[in-house]
Amino acid sequence: MAFEMLFSEYSNLIPNDFPQELFLNILRIIMEKSILKFGDTYWLQTQGTAMGTPAAPLYSILTYGYYENTTILNNFKTNLLYYKRFINDIFGIWIDDDNYAKRLHTMPKRPNKALGTL
């Protein structure tokens, strides 16, 4: 889960008495055991962000923000003349170069299969 990476990376900023395991267990239940109604049928969401839950926007913002800061901006900052993101929707002005394909194939995988709209 993406929050495990965040807790590890920013452990020095998290209070010692913060119940990380409890938080992760509750978040896992929300994200992996969410039941939603579509028409007259009910569905169990087993992967991805449980959209429509109160936790979804913050979960998306934090997990994609981590990926953005550690991967996208590290690899493509010189290509981005302008870059703005709202949750997981991105608007940018791209400057092409000859090294783009090489850097794209060496990027780490996205956390929790996070996808943005570019």
Protein Blocks (a to p, Z undefined) as FASTA:
>chain_A
ZZlmmmmmmmmmpcfklcfklmmmmmmmmmmmcccdehjaccddfedjdehiaklmmmmm
mmmmmmmmmmmmmmmmmmmmbacdehjaccddddddfklmmmmmmpccdehhiacdZZ
